Amino acid sequence: MKHDIELVEKAIKGDAQAFEQLLFKEEQMLYYKALSYVGRKEDALDVIQETTCKAFLAI
């Protein structure tokens, strides 16, 4: 958990690699959550891509 907090802090400061590491750690959860909303693999991947982009730009 401490490592995740450190990654989040780095990502907030603009560290793209830390942001990417956070995504890799949570990719399975993100995928299944998106899939539960949209129902199709392709749509779930699109949702994740859009959300990731928006999150990165918002930081």
URDA-V578421 format. One record per pair of residues at least 12 apart in sequence whose C-alpha atoms are under 6 Angstrom apart, sorted by the first residue. I is the first residue (numbers start at 1). J is the second residue. Records with the same first field share a line. If there is no record, write none. Layout:
I=J + J
//
This chain:
12=59
//
